[in-house]
Amino acid sequence: MKIILLGTIWPFRSGGIATFNERLTRALIDGGDEVINYTFSLQYPSFLFPGKTQLSDQPAPEGLDIRIKVNSINPFNWLAVGREIKSLKPDLLLIRYWIPFMAPCLGTIAKIVRLNRHTKIIAIADNVIPHEKHLIDNILTRYFTNNCDGFITMSRSVLNDLKLFRPQAPMVYTLHPLYDIFGKIVPREQALKKLDLDPGYRYLLFFGFIRDYKGLDWLLEAFGDEKLRQFPVKLIIAGEFYTSSEKYLQIINNNKLSDHVILRTDFIADHEVAYYFGAADMVVQPYKSATQSGVTQIAFHYNKPMLVTDVGGLAEIIPHGKVGYVVDPGAEGITEGILDFYKNDRGAFFTENVIREKEKFSWGTMVETIEIVFENIKKRDK
């Protein structure tokens, strides 16, 4: 097929969406499709962006056709981009949708493209009802979903949310594929040396942009439990603050955790990711709300056990007691999981199961899912 993938990719920094879009593009090309990426010239106005910079300092990915065209806040731009894609007449326009802020831009482009009566439009929806809610979210999301033909989700909770907006549209749930573009597995000793970490300690990892819904406060409260002091274990927090750091630093101070927590809160570059996962015994995701998470798919790639809270779609891909823990939300459940992990030395057992379990998370399955939804739309439209 001739496909246009509309969503964040280079020159924006690798986060979950940019990384996913690059890897998906390569999987589609490997399958024989022609793919053009349309990305943003302006993604967020600077006053709405909580991080330090939106742009990558890395060279453009080799072999990809990336067109930097879309201004998220300029309606005249939406009309121009919509007309341009409409005239190209791709067989499929794939759109990544993750927050209602993008609904007017992406929905308007989709609405115009549909006028060519040839292009089918599929949204890969990370979220439909956002983690951080606002009054007009549903209105914006309905505008976007009404201009799509079909949908793919990577958690059942998002699939159920979509049914509230477009119950009759073709839609499929599929597993989030592995993030396998951050390099090979790095041995623990090499990772610790690279990160200048003491090999006499064990390490847990909280990885990714820090937002309030990700529950780092719960993890820090859990890590302050005196029962954990019997183990030589430290917590690595690796990721940039996308919210105020004040309350988290206060918890560290109140619980006297400064010697037990390692803060690496600058943006973690792609070439550093393997070292953080190589150093960790287990990856902890103490989320307060969630759909799916790309961090779990990085952990699977690096054969790492995981501890997640039982919210959203996280429990769907982390079999409890097999590759890690699914615990009750809150500090107490997190503490109990960490204690069990070290007391009973479960690392090797979980790792063996992670290696088996991760075989199901293939990019080929994602490509097949896109093809299934595309064919279902064509059948419906006959």
C-alpha positions in Angstrom: 0.0 0.0 0.0 0.9 3.6 -0.3 0.7 4.9 3.4 1.1 8.2 5.0 1.8 8.1 8.8 0.8 11.3 10.4 2.4 11.8 13.9 5.4 12.7 15.9 8.8 11.5 14.6 12.2 13.1 14.1 13.2 16.0 14.4 11.4 15.6 17.7 13.1 13.8 20.5 12.6 10.1 20.9 9.8 9.6 23.4 7.2 6.8 23.3 5.3 8.1 20.2 8.3 9.2 18.2 10.1 6.0 18.8 7.0 3.9 18.0 6.4 5.8 14.7 9.9 5.3 13.5 9.9 1.6 14.3 6.4 1.1 12.8 7.5 2.9 9.6 10.4 0.5 9.2 8.1 -2.5 9.8 5.7 -1.3 7.1 8.6 -0.7 4.7 10.0 -4.2 5.4 6.5 -5.5 4.6 6.6 -3.9 1.1 4.6 -0.7 1.8 5.6 2.7 0.6 5.5 5.0 3.6 5.7 8.8 3.9 5.9 10.4 7.4 4.2 13.7 8.0 5.4 15.2 11.3 5.1 18.6 13.0 6.8 21.8 12.3 5.3 22.9 15.6 4.0 20.2 18.0 3.3 22.1 21.2 3.6 25.9 21.9 6.6 26.3 24.2 4.4 27.5 27.1 2.4 24.2 27.0 5.5 21.9 26.8 6.7 20.9 30.3 10.2 19.6 29.3 13.4 21.4 28.4 13.3 21.0 24.6 11.1 19.2 22.1 13.8 18.7 19.4 16.3 16.0 18.9 20.0 16.6 18.7 20.4 13.4 16.6 20.7 13.2 12.8 17.6 12.2 10.8 16.8 8.5 10.6 18.3 7.0 7.5 16.1 5.8 4.7 12.8 7.4 5.9 10.8 10.0 3.9 10.0 12.6 6.7 8.1 15.8 5.8 8.1 18.4 8.5 4.7 20.1 7.7 2.1 20.2 10.4 1.5 23.1 12.8 -0.7 22.0 15.6 -2.2 25.4 16.3 -2.6 27.0 12.9 -5.9 26.2 11.2 -4.7 27.5 7.8 -1.9 25.0 8.0 -4.3 22.2 8.7 -6.2 23.1 5.5 -3.1 23.2 3.5 -1.7 19.9 4.8 -5.1 18.2 4.4 -5.3 19.3 0.7 -1.7 18.2 0.1 -2.3 14.7 1.5 -5.7 14.5 -0.2 -4.0 15.1 -3.6 -1.4 12.4 -2.9 -4.2 9.9 -2.6 -2.5 7.4 -0.3 -4.4 4.1 0.2 -4.1 4.6 3.9 -3.6 7.6 6.3 -2.4 6.3 9.7 -2.8 8.9 12.5 -1.3 8.6 16.0 -3.8 10.1 18.5 -2.9 10.6 22.1 -4.4 13.8 23.5 -7.5 15.9 22.8 -5.3 18.9 22.2 -4.4 17.4 18.9 -8.0 16.7 17.9 -8.8 19.9 15.9 -5.5 19.7 13.9 -5.6 15.9 13.2 -9.4 15.7 12.8 -9.4 18.6 10.3 -6.6 17.1 8.2 -8.5 13.7 8.2 -11.8 15.4 7.3 -10.2 17.0 4.2 -8.3 13.9 3.1 -11.5 11.8 3.2 -12.9 14.0 0.4 -10.8 12.2 -2.2 -13.0 9.2 -1.7 -10.0 6.9 -1.9 -8.0 7.1 1.3 -9.0 5.1 4.3 -8.1 6.6 7.7 -7.1 4.5 10.7 -6.2 6.0 14.1 -3.8 4.3 16.4 -5.1 5.6 19.7 -2.9 5.6 22.7 -5.5 7.3 24.8 -9.1 8.4 24.1 -10.0 9.7 27.6 -6.7 11.3 28.8 -4.9 10.8 32.1 -5.2 14.6 32.9 -8.8 15.5 32.1 -10.3 18.8 30.9 -13.9 19.9 30.4 -13.9 19.8 26.6 -12.0 16.6 26.1 -15.0 14.6 24.9 -16.1 17.2 22.4 -12.6 17.3 20.9 -12.2 13.6 20.8 -15.6 13.1 19.2 -14.6 15.5 16.5 -11.5 13.6 15.8 -13.0 10.1 15.9 -15.9 11.1 13.7 -13.4 11.8 10.9 -11.7 8.4 11.1 -12.8 5.1 9.4 -11.2 2.6 11.9 -9.1 2.3 15.0 -6.4 0.3 16.6 -5.7 0.3 20.3 -3.0 -1.3 22.4 -5.1 -1.7 25.6 -8.6 -3.0 26.1 -9.5 -0.1 28.3 -8.9 2.3 25.3 -10.9 0.0 23.1 -13.8 0.3 25.5 -13.4 4.0 25.7 -13.5 4.2 21.9 -16.8 2.3 21.8 -18.4 5.2 23.6 -17.6 7.5 20.7 -17.7 5.2 17.6 -19.4 1.9 18.6 -20.0 0.7 15.0 -16.5 1.5 13.5 -14.0 -1.2 12.8 -11.6 -1.4 15.7 -9.1 -3.9 17.0 -7.0 -4.4 20.1 -3.5 -5.6 19.6 -0.4 -5.9 21.9 2.1 -3.0 21.9 5.2 -4.3 20.1 8.7 -4.4 21.6 10.9 -1.4 21.5 14.0 -2.9 20.1 15.8 0.1 18.6 17.8 1.2 21.7 20.6 -1.3 21.2 21.6 -4.7 22.4 21.4 -6.0 26.0 24.3 -4.7 28.0 25.8 -6.9 30.8 25.2 -5.6 34.3 28.9 -4.9 35.1 29.4 -2.9 31.9 26.2 -0.9 32.6 27.2 -0.1 36.2 30.6 1.1 35.1 29.1 3.3 32.3 26.7 4.9 34.8 29.2 5.1 37.6 27.1 3.0 40.0 28.4 0.9 42.9 28.4 -2.8 42.0 27.9 -3.6 45.7 24.2 -2.5 45.4 21.2 -3.9 43.5 19.1 -1.4 41.5 15.4 -0.9 40.7 14.5 1.4 37.8 11.8 4.0 37.3 12.2 5.1 33.7 10.6 7.7 31.5 9.1 11.2 31.6 7.9 12.0 35.1 4.2 13.0 35.2 2.0 13.0 38.3 -0.2 10.1 37.0 2.9 7.9 36.8 2.9 7.5 40.6 6.5 8.2 41.4 5.3 9.6 44.8 3.8 6.2 45.6 7.1 4.5 44.7 9.2 6.9 46.8 6.8 6.4 49.8 7.1 2.6 49.3 10.9 2.8 49.0 11.0 4.7 52.3 9.7 1.6 54.2 12.4 0.5 56.7 11.9 -3.1 55.8 13.7 -2.4 52.5 16.8 -1.3 54.3 17.8 -4.9 55.0 18.7 -5.2 51.3 21.5 -3.3 49.6 19.1 -1.9 47.0 18.8 1.6 45.5 16.2 3.2 43.2 17.3 4.8 39.9 14.9 7.5 38.7 15.8 8.0 35.0 13.8 10.6 33.1 13.0 14.2 32.8 10.4 16.0 35.1 7.3 17.0 33.1 5.8 18.3 36.3 7.1 20.1 39.4 9.9 18.2 41.1 9.2 19.8 44.5 6.9 17.2 46.0 9.1 14.3 44.9 12.2 15.9 46.4 10.3 16.6 49.6 9.3 12.9 49.9 13.0 11.9 49.4 14.0 14.4 52.1 11.2 13.4 54.6 12.0 9.7 54.3 15.8 10.3 54.4 16.2 8.6 51.0 19.0 10.7 49.5 21.5 7.9 50.0 19.1 5.3 48.5 17.7 7.2 45.4 19.8 8.1 42.3 18.3 11.0 40.3 19.2 11.0 36.6 16.5 13.5 35.7 17.8 14.9 32.5 16.4 13.6 29.2 17.8 10.1 28.6 19.3 9.8 25.1 18.7 6.8 23.0 22.2 5.5 23.3 22.0 5.5 27.1 18.8 3.5 27.4 20.5 0.1 27.3 22.7 1.0 30.2 19.9 1.9 32.6 18.0 -1.3 31.8 21.2 -3.3 32.0 21.9 -2.0 35.5 18.4 -2.8 36.8 17.1 -5.9 38.5 13.5 -4.9 37.9 11.6 -2.1 36.3 8.9 -0.4 38.5 5.8 1.3 37.0 3.7 2.5 39.9 1.1 4.3 37.7 -2.1 5.9 39.1 -3.8 5.6 35.7 -2.6 4.0 32.5 -3.6 2.6 29.2 -0.5 0.9 27.7 3.1 1.8 28.3 6.1 1.8 26.1 8.4 1.3 29.1 7.1 -2.2 29.5 8.1 -3.0 25.9 11.6 -1.7 26.5 11.8 -3.9 29.6 10.6 -6.9 27.7 13.3 -6.3 25.1 16.0 -6.2 27.8 14.6 -9.3 29.6 13.7 -7.4 32.7 11.1 -8.3 35.3 8.5 -5.7 36.0 6.3 -4.5 38.9 3.2 -2.6 37.8 0.1 -1.3 39.6 -3.2 -2.8 38.7 -4.6 0.1 36.6 -5.6 0.5 33.0 -4.0 -2.0 30.6 -0.8 -2.7 32.4 -2.0 -6.0 33.9 -2.9 -7.3 30.4 0.7 -7.8 29.4 2.4 -8.5 32.8 1.3 -11.9 34.0 1.4 -11.7 37.8 3.9 -14.1 39.4 5.3 -15.0 36.0 7.2 -12.1 34.7 6.8 -9.8 37.7 4.1 -8.3 39.9 0.7 -6.7 39.4 0.1 -5.0 42.8 -2.7 -2.9 44.3 -2.3 0.8 43.6 -0.5 2.6 46.5 2.7 2.5 48.4 1.9 -0.6 50.5 1.4 -3.0 47.5 4.6 -1.7 45.8 6.6 -2.3 49.0 5.3 -5.8 49.3 6.2 -6.6 45.7 9.8 -5.3 46.1 10.2 -7.2 49.4 9.0 -10.5 47.8 11.3 -10.0 44.8 14.5 -9.7 46.9 13.5 -11.9 49.9 12.7 -14.8 47.6 15.4 -14.1 44.9 12.9 -14.2 42.0 15.0 -12.4 39.4 16.2 -15.5 37.5 12.8 -17.1 37.4 11.0 -14.0 36.2 13.8 -13.3 33.6 13.4 -16.8 32.1 9.6 -16.2 31.7 10.1 -12.7 30.3 12.3 -14.2 27.5 9.4 -16.6 26.6 6.6 -14.1 27.0 8.1 -11.4 24.8 7.9 -13.5 21.7 4.3 -12.4 21.3 5.1 -8.7 20.9 6.1 -8.5 17.3 5.9 -5.6 14.8 4.7 -8.1 12.2 1.6 -8.5 14.3 1.0 -4.8 14.4 1.4 -4.6 10.6 -1.1 -7.5 10.2 -3.5 -5.7 12.5 -3.4 -2.6 10.3 -4.1 -4.7 7.3 -7.1 -6.4 9.0 -8.7 -3.1 10.0 -8.0 -1.7 6.5 -9.8 -4.7 4.9 -12.7 -4.4 7.3 -13.2 -0.8 6.4 -13.2 -1.7 2.7 -15.8 -4.4 3.2 -18.0 -2.0 5.2 -17.8 0.6 2.5 -18.8 -1.7 -0.3 
